Amino acid sequence: MDNFPPGFQSIFQSACKQLDARGMECPQPVLECRQSLREMADREILHITADDPNTHMDFEVYCMRSGNELLATHAGTDGCFHYLIRKQDRSSA
């Protein structure tokens, strides 16, 4: 795993589920993310690793439209991008 900034390592390791989206191009990372979140409980956190630089904008828009929360992003030195998305709490929606 890439070297995260101080404090980020534990945040990314706290994710409930991992999604490896390396090698995928739009729209596949978002589709896989959506499917993974469907299988998770409310407020659980998904850690996504992708190598498509366009995923940053894709996940921002997806979270804005879906009500899920983009908690953190990190551009790694290994050419990968890391995202933490918290599934929305449907009970408070």
C-alpha positions as CSV (number, residue, x, y, z in Angstrom):
1,M,0.0,0.0,0.0
2,D,1.2,3.5,-0.8
3,N,2.5,5.8,1.9
4,F,-0.4,7.9,3.2
5,P,0.1,11.3,4.9
6,P,0.2,11.2,8.7
7,G,-3.1,10.2,10.1
8,F,-4.5,8.9,6.9
9,Q,-3.1,5.3,7.1
10,S,-5.4,4.4,10.0
11,I,-8.4,6.1,8.3
12,F,-7.9,4.1,5.1
13,Q,-7.3,0.9,7.1
14,S,-10.5,1.4,9.0
15,A,-12.6,0.8,5.9
16,C,-15.1,-2.1,6.1
17,K,-14.6,-3.2,2.6
18,Q,-12.0,-2.7,-0.2
19,L,-12.6,-2.3,-3.9
20,D,-9.8,-2.7,-6.3
21,A,-10.8,-0.6,-9.4
22,R,-7.3,-0.6,-11.0
23,G,-7.4,-1.2,-14.7
24,M,-11.1,-0.1,-15.0
25,E,-12.2,2.9,-17.0
26,C,-15.3,5.1,-16.7
27,P,-18.0,4.1,-15.9
28,Q,-16.9,0.8,-14.4
29,P,-15.3,2.1,-11.2
30,V,-18.5,3.9,-10.2
31,L,-20.7,0.9,-11.2
32,E,-18.5,-1.4,-9.0
33,C,-18.6,1.2,-6.2
34,R,-22.4,1.4,-6.3
35,Q,-22.7,-2.4,-6.2
36,S,-20.3,-2.7,-3.3
37,L,-22.1,0.0,-1.3
38,R,-25.4,-1.9,-1.9
39,E,-24.0,-4.9,-0.1
40,M,-22.8,-2.8,2.9
41,A,-24.7,-1.6,5.9
42,D,-25.5,2.1,6.4
43,R,-22.5,4.2,7.5
44,E,-20.0,1.6,6.6
45,I,-16.9,2.8,4.8
46,L,-15.6,1.6,1.4
47,H,-12.0,2.1,0.4
48,I,-11.5,2.2,-3.4
49,T,-8.2,2.0,-5.2
50,A,-8.2,3.2,-8.8
51,D,-5.6,4.2,-11.4
52,D,-7.8,6.2,-13.7
53,P,-7.2,9.9,-12.9
54,N,-10.8,10.7,-13.9
55,T,-12.2,8.8,-11.0
56,H,-11.8,11.7,-8.7
57,M,-14.5,13.7,-10.5
58,D,-16.6,10.6,-11.1
59,F,-16.7,9.8,-7.4
60,E,-17.4,13.4,-6.4
61,V,-20.4,13.6,-8.7
62,Y,-21.6,10.1,-7.7
63,C,-21.5,10.9,-4.0
64,M,-23.3,14.2,-4.5
65,R,-26.1,12.5,-6.5
66,S,-26.4,9.4,-4.3
67,G,-26.2,10.9,-0.9
68,N,-23.1,8.9,0.0
69,E,-20.2,10.8,1.6
70,L,-16.8,11.1,0.0
71,L,-14.7,11.2,3.2
72,A,-11.1,11.3,1.9
73,T,-9.1,11.1,-1.2
74,H,-5.4,10.5,-1.7
75,A,-3.2,10.5,-4.8
76,G,-0.5,7.9,-4.2
77,T,3.1,8.0,-5.3
78,D,2.4,4.6,-7.0
79,G,0.0,6.2,-9.6
80,C,-3.1,5.0,-7.7
81,F,-5.8,7.1,-6.3
82,H,-7.5,6.1,-3.0
83,Y,-11.0,7.1,-2.0
84,L,-13.1,6.6,1.2
85,I,-16.8,6.6,0.7
86,R,-19.3,6.3,3.6
87,K,-22.6,4.7,2.7
88,Q,-25.5,7.1,3.5
89,D,-27.6,6.4,6.6
90,R,-31.0,5.8,5.1
91,S,-32.7,5.9,8.5
92,S,-32.0,9.6,8.8
93,A,-32.7,10.5,5.2
